[in-house]
């Protein structure tokens, strides 16, 4: 899966209208513990990457979140 396609998967998973790599996670109304769980599931189902929730919580921006999957993108 390409990085851009995975960004779309995250957008759908957290039910955001818009999502850009420069967005700060804590500034998003959609970002909460359910969104964290949805992102974890997106990583595991789309990239076969199993992360700890602590890795998600260390991210400040969508870019940092996407960077967690760098080794798995096409």
ABEGO torsion letter per residue (X at the ends): XBAAAAAAAAAAAAGBABBBAABBAAABAABBAAAAAAAAAAAAAAAGBBBBAAAAAABABAAAAAAAAAAABX
